[in-house]
Amino acid sequence: MADRILEGYAAAAKTLRPRYDAIDPALYYAAVLAHFPQKPSQILDIGAGTGRDAAWLAGLGHEVLAVEPVAAFRVGKALTWLDDRLPDLRKTRALGRTFDFILMNAVFQHVKPAARAAALRNIAGLLAQGGRIVLSLRHGPSAETRRAYPFKTGEVDKLAAACGLATLFQCKRRTVGAANKAAGVRWEFMVLGWAG
Ligand SMILES: C[S@@+](CC[C@H](N)C(=O)[O-])C[C@H]1O[C@@H](n2cnc3c(N)ncnc32)[C@H](O)[C@@H]1O
């Protein structure tokens, strides 16, 4: 696997899986739900974890590709999985297709700041005209074994603009989990789309 963060996730997967699956996506994404596709669409879920959101979206009639590098998360549900990772998304890009909607929840903090421009460029290359990206940004401390690199104010807006993407919406997201709340972890949602 050769990535300490992914090794950290693999080691904790048994504990994390039920925690992730306990989340109700419709409630969790309520603040940004208006930006989710309203008609059957091609969706990419990057860092999909257990596939909770991918399964929910597939159940709503969308065609979903769940990209997840940790094998211990790619279990169970009848989903289309791809073992791929940021920043390169090499296998995903090799499919030669684009997506109407890209979800990247609680993942971007694991990409080193120096690699974020390339990651976002690769993600933008997978976004269809008129498409939307919903991502979340984590602020505050992280587990030692699943390091989260901090975000500078305005960093993602600037990186997005360099790819031709605009920030269409941004809001706070509530922190899930007592330990994260106690540690002062804060989250934001961002919605990106093609500028102009
Ligand atoms: C906090 S979990 C979130 C999982 C899922 N998106 C959710 O909302 O439940 C972070 C996920 O990002 C994945 N991940 C970590 N580094 C990654 C990378 N470089 N590329 C793609 N996924 C990554 C982890 O394996 C894990 O599944």
The ligand as an ORCA input file, in Angstrom:
! r2SCAN-3c Opt
* xyz 0 1
  C     -12.775      9.883      6.601
  S     -12.891      8.631      5.385
  C     -14.337      9.151      4.465
  C     -14.972      8.029      3.708
  C     -16.241      8.389      2.941
  N     -16.014      9.403      1.953
  C     -17.336      8.821      3.903
  O     -17.852      9.926      3.783
  O     -17.673      8.008      4.772
  C     -11.571      9.023      4.273
  C     -11.472      8.079      3.094
  O     -10.502      8.577      2.194
  C      -9.723      7.509      1.725
  N      -8.422      8.054      1.285
  C      -7.389      8.447      2.047
  N      -6.386      8.886      1.271
  C      -6.818      8.782     -0.008
  C      -6.231      9.063     -1.267
  N      -4.975      9.528     -1.386
  N      -6.968      8.844     -2.385
  C      -8.247      8.369     -2.291
  N      -8.833      8.060     -1.123
  C      -8.129      8.269     -0.003
  C      -9.621      6.561      2.903
  O      -9.262      5.267      2.533
  C     -11.043      6.669      3.469
  O     -11.907      5.750      2.861
*
